[in-house]
């Protein structure tokens, strides 16, 4: 068995704060590690997730200045769950505003799942500000990917969990499950909203790892987490992630000179390996690391190992 790299210890921020990014939104941020180290920003997933301790354990804290933040409407950012002014383009510019606010000239950008989408969009918009790019569980924001997970595809692998996902939706609306859930998540019926939010959130919580994790499924069903997570995520997917179809692949030439690593679980059901493979062909400077015994979530040992190896490789 191959020896795997360990995550770095839990970190407390040496600095944190809030940044007003629009008349409506204020984002919460933290800095950890070495204030004089190599700068890296780690983007959380979702959309609708938030900062977790795990995100701060991928970099050597003695050599990296690690930046994390809660995206609009997430975590400690305010207003919680707000959808107005919450688009991919605005999140990309929030990253740039934060870089300027912290006085960082260039940084490494790391993102997994939805964070990979955002990392790619940011790097393509501001390539001169990116030293390296590390993405995991690649999601390109295309309609085929959304359809695979929320309409027909992953349902074949998890038919039992799928029954729970579609349960709040009448049969005559199941031809477009994203739209049907969106209708309930943004509606005024609180009982329907919560049922939809839990079904949406726990569908993802059930499928994101190769092996089941009941505690994670229960967490994803908690009212506060589920309503924010499902509300924001469905908002983005209802709007095709505010990206043109094929945009991130078509604009790959913009990151052609940026070195990178793509870490991808072979058995990722949420964002299947095809997207990572296609990205690697459009971005020759990236190393594709397919983890043979992993699904989607970064906390799986093989994925975490690949990410720690990737961040370490850019210190040499």
Secondary structure, DSSP 4 states (H G I P E B T S, - for coil): ----PPPPPP---SEEEEEE-SSS-EEEEEEEE-TTSEEEEEE--TTT----GGGGSSS-TTTEEEEEEPPTTSTTSBSTT--TT--HHHHHHHHHHHHHHHT-S-EEEEEETHHHHHHHHHHHH-GGGEEEEEEES-----HHHHHHHHTSSHHHH-HHHHHHHHTTS-GGGTTSHHHHHHHHHTSS-HHHHHHHHHHHHHHHHHHSSSS--HHHHHHHTSHHHHHHHHHHHHHHHHTGGG--TTHHHHTGGGGTTSEEEEEEETT-SSS-HHHHHHHHHH-TTEEEEEETT--S-TTSHHHHHHHHHHHHHTT-
